[in-house]
Amino acid sequence: MAQTTDPPFRQAALKMPCSQLVLDRIDPLVEPGKTGSSHLHQIVGGNGFNATMDPANHPADMSSCTTCLITEDFSNYWTGVMYFQARNGSYMRVKQLGVLYHEEANGGVTIYYSPQDRHPEIRYRAFMPGFRMQVGDPDSRAPYQTLPPGETPSLFDGPTYTCMEDEYTRFYNLTYDFPKGPCPGGIMTTTPFPPCWDGKNLDSPDHKSHVAFPPGGARAYINGAPCPASHPVYIPMITLEIRWDTRPFNDPELWPTDPGRQPFVWSFGDRVGHGHHADYVFGWRGDSLQKAFDRGNCRDQICYLPVQNYSAMNGCTKPPAVGEGIDGWLDNMPGGVVARDGED
C-alpha cells in the first residue's frame, strides 16, 4: 500500500462577501458618540453598529445578525462613499456593484483575511475583543507611496484604484488616485490593513500606531518581508475590495470640461483620491477566527465556518441614525461637504 502523508501546512485564507448594512453619517472611531459625523460612510457587518461602539461591548453580543456570509463575523467595516459631481456642480451617489461571483448580495464589500504565503511556518494571532484600527487618512494630499519612474502600484499595495475594463479586470490599470478617464467596468478600490501588531494595545489614540506594515508597506509584506521588531505579532491582513458602479456616468458629455479633471469625489470631499481610508472593529464570535487560522489547509476560502444565504445577508439592515438625503441630485454631499482639490 502506498504511504500517504499530510499535505504541507498552508495558512487559512478567508474570503467572503458582506452586503450593505447602512449608509450613515456616524464614525465611532474618529468621532465617537456623535450622531452626524463629518462625512457619510458605507458600513457592513453586525447590526449592533452604533455611534459609540464602546470597546467594553463586544459586537457579537450586541448584534442579532450580520451582513457577512460567515455567520460568526459580527465585525464592522466601513469606508467613505463615492459621489459623481456633474458639470453644474451637483452630486449623485455612486452605487456599489454586488460582490464578484456573489452578485446577489446587496452591494457591499469583499473582505479578505490573508496570511503571508511565503512563510507557512508563521502562526497568526487572531484579533481580540476590543481590537480596532484604521488605515489611510482622509486629509492625505499625497500618494500612498512614491514609486520609481514607470512603476505602477500592485494589487493590495496600499489603498489603490482599478479602472476596470470589465467586471473581471482586477490586476491592471492600478493607480493611487481616481482614474483619469471613464472605466467601462466601473472602479474598484482595494484597501489593505496593516498585518503586524505590537502585541499589547487593542487600539491607539490615532487608531493606527498599534499596528504596522513592514518597511516598504503591503508590497514588501506580500513579498515576504517580516514584521518589524516594534510590531512583532503577525495578524491576518484584512483587505477590503469594493466595486463602484461608475458606468452610468461614463458618457464624456457628463465629465468636466477642464483638461485632466475627473468627476468622482469621496464623501469627505477628496476629488483626487489620496485620502481613501477604512475602519475596522473586531467582532468575531468566540475563538472562531483563531481556530480557522490554526486549522490551516483551507482551500474553500470559508475554512469550514458556518455561512448564511444571500436573503439573510441582505435582510440584515438597520435604519440610519442621521435622517438626510443621500441620493438623487444634491447641491452638497451629506453633512454639507463639497469637493476640494488635492492642494486645498
NORCOR-V36688 format. One record per backbone hydrogen bond with DSSP energy under -0.5 kcal/mol. CO is the residue of the C=O (numbers start at 1). NH is the residue of the N-H. Records with the same first field share a line. If there is no record, write none. Layout:
CO->NH ; NH
This chain:
10->297
14->113
16->111
17->69
18->109
21->318
22->24 ; 43
24->26 ; 41
25->36 ; 37
27->31
31->34
33->35
34->36
40->81
41->24
42->79
43->21 ; 22
44->77
45->67
46->49
51->33
54->57
56->58
58->61 ; 62
59->63
65->47
67->19
69->71 ; 308
70->73
72->74 ; 285
75->46
76->281
77->44
78->279
79->42
81->267
82->94
83->265
84->86 ; 92
86->89
90->86
91->330
92->84
93->95
95->245
99->102
102->99 ; 105
105->107
106->20
107->99
109->18 ; 111
110->241
111->16
112->239
113->14
114->237
115->117
116->119
119->122
124->126
128->131
131->282
133->280
135->278
137->140
148->151
154->157
156->158
160->190
161->175
162->164 ; 188
164->185
166->169
168->170
173->163
175->161
182->184
183->186
186->164
187->244
188->162
189->242
190->160
191->240
195->235
196->212
197->233
202->132
204->207
207->134
208->211
210->198
212->196
214->217
216->220
217->221
218->222
219->223
220->225
221->224
228->231
229->232
232->234
233->197
234->125
236->238
237->114
238->193
239->112
240->191
241->110
242->189 ; 244
243->97
244->187 ; 246
246->249
247->250
251->254 ; 255
252->255
258->261
263->85
265->83
266->269
269->271 ; 340
270->266
272->178
273->276
277->80
278->135
279->78
280->133
281->76
282->59
283->74
285->288
287->291
288->292
289->293
290->294
291->295
292->296
297->299
301->15
302->305
306->71
309->313
310->314
311->315
312->316
313->316
315->317
321->323
322->324
330->91
333->336 ; 337
334->337
337->333
340->271
341->344
